[in-house]
Amino acid sequence: MNKILVADSLDKEAMELLKAVPGFEVTLKTGMDEAELVKTIPGFKAIVVRSATKVTKPVVNASTNLEIIVRAGIGLDNVDAAAAKAKGITVANTPAATTISVAEHAFGLMLGAVRQHGLANTTMKQHKWEKKALHGTELYQKTLGLIGCGRIGLAVAERAIAFGMNVIGYDVIPIRTALPLKQVTFDELLAKADIISLHVPKTGGPILGAAEFQKMKNGVILVNAARGGVVDEKALLDALNSGKVKAAAIDVFAKEPLEDWTLVDHPNVLAAPHIGAQAEEGQKRAGLEVVKILKEKLA
């Protein structure tokens, strides 16, 4: 019997399909911290997570039969892939499943930031008619700078081009696309972009800090629906306070759930609680891909 631990909720249809696979014994147990997961993981051949559960080195080392860790989503920042590799455990994810979900969300954040939707909504709910105080700009003919031009970055580019934007991109590898997108250096992007949107994994420290903000246009708009920690949040707050950054739309944070709300409380910040991949369609695709991966590995 292949015992599978689903540690974060999956799409309902995917769960039903997973339970129906002959030889699979599926246990759904969510909300576990590291200590509880260490006690729970022995005996399971597979664990499925999304973004909430952290498969740390102690969890990996506590496993006895684990053969595969599957992340239903993009990236593996909540999985210690090195520890898994050391034990011969396969690590997989579903990088394409939520591309559209995240791209649409990032573009929605961009629209909200340039038209001050967050502040408009907040003041309306306070029964304030702040029409004269809210001044937005169009996206049309603005230059969008994409930091990271993989699946999601290019999906955002496609939508931006449809809005009549000029799109430039920076990536550490050559950008391959038929879209009218110009690849530029990092510093060139910082200097030329009216709006900057990040689509990169977290591989180390922040890639945007005080020095990088100084290289940007005055009044730049920043969108981050990528990963928390790729932007220095203190430096961003300073840039917002100085006016260097006109507005920021943020879906991801260095510490989640939030403990320090200072950045979110800024009037020119539009914030969401890491919901980029939370569209029903994206979660269904991710869940079905998880089923496929587990069947290929274990069934």
NORJO-V658081 format. One line per field, one symbol per residue. ss: DSSP state (~ for helix, > for strand, _ for the rest). Layout:
BEGIN
ss: ???
END
This chain:
BEGIN
ss: _>>>>>_____~~~~~~~~~___>>>>>_____~~~~~~~~____>>>>_____>_~~~~~~_____>>>>_______>_~~~~~~___>>>>_____~~~~~~~~~~~~~~~~__~~~~~~~~~_____~~~_________>>>>>___~~~~~~~~~~~~___>>>>>__________>>>__~~~~~~~__>>>>_________>_~~~~~_____>>>>>______>_~~~~~~~~~~__>>>>>>___________~~~~___>>>________~~~~~~~~~~~~~~~~~~~_
END
